[in-house]
């Protein structure tokens, strides 16, 4: 529809017989569309360049098909009627192509990362060469639609382009598989790091439990031997090693015994000294 508006505007400004009507319509349609795509897309420039060139190739193919179909099926139309007929056929061909792209190709293309810039630029160069050929075919077919040589050349080029596009999509699929494998490798490395950290924390907690149980056993032995001064001196030696601040006062004996029993009772079977 946007192309039709630009074409009618070109006829009004330049006249029906002007040779620049088609070029004006193309430029007025493609430039805003490319600018909008570059602005709204979040992919890398190399990937966007390939997509723009591929869209342009498909647009040229649809344009040539609309010209060939209208001139072969409706040869007696006026110039204005030809423009309307070609536009209608072009829309009828473009809408299914867009729907197929949105249904199948677009979700697949979104999964492919754009960080492989060299690969994207390489396949973009192939699309640019095809765009140059299709542009020449558009100009030749628009001037002489009844030449079968141009039609055969257009058909051959389209078949080659589809085959190359199939190879390109195979390359894109391998790029997507590489990206998935790289992501899996990064996840495995991250989980291995987390597992190593968990093991280190478990070993540190085990060492802390062992040291605490050992200190509690020593304190229990000193208290059972009624040596509170030595127990206090032992606690004063423990606190600088543990990095904690020395408490201002200690718990009463009954509370300290109850808390110590709660900690040591699960380890009584392993050699801990229970309180009596």
C-alpha positions, 0 to 999 in steps of 0.5 A: 500500500505504501508503494502504491501511494508513492507511485501515485504521488510520483505520477502526480509530481513527475507525470505519466511519461516520466522515466523516473516514476518507478525509481522514485516509488522504489526509493520512497518505499525502501528508504523509510522501510530500511530506516525504520528496520535499523531503528527498531531492530535490536540485532547487530548491524551485520545481521540486519544488513543480511536481512535487509538485502534478503528482503530486497531480493524477495521484493525484486522477485515479487515485483518481477513476478507481478510484472510478468503475470500482469503482462501475460494475463492482462496485455491490453491494459493502459499504463495506469491500469498496469500499475494498479494490476501489478500492485494488486498482484504484488500485494497478493504475493507479498501478504502470503510471503509475510505470513510465512516469514512471521510463522516460520522464518522470524522465530528461527532467525531470532534464535540466531545470535548476531555476534558472528560478524564475519559470517554475517558479512560474508552471506550479506555479500552474497545477498548483495550480488544477487540484489545487483542481478535482480535489480538489472532484471527488474529494469530489463523486464520493466522495459521489455516484458515480452522478451522470453530471454529475460523471463528465462534469465529471471527464472534461473536466477530465482532458482539459484537464489533459492538454492543459495538461500537454502545453503545460507539457512543451513549455515545459520542453523549451524551458527545457532547450534554453535551458540547453543553449545557455547551457552551449554558450556558456559552453564556447565562451567558456572555450575562446576564453579558453584559446586566447587564453592559449595564443597569448599563451604561444606569443608569449612563448615565441617572444620568449624563444627569439629573445632567447636566440638573439640573446644566444648569437650575441653571446656566440659572437662575443665568445668567438670574438674572444677577449674573455672579460671582455666576454663575462662583462660581457655576461652580467652585463647579461643576468641582471638583465633576465631576472630570474634570479640571477647564477650563482656560476660558469660552465660550462667553455668546452667544456660551454658550447659544446656546449650552445650548439651544441645550441640554435643548430644548429636555427636555423643555417639561419635566420641563427644563427652556428654554432660552429667 
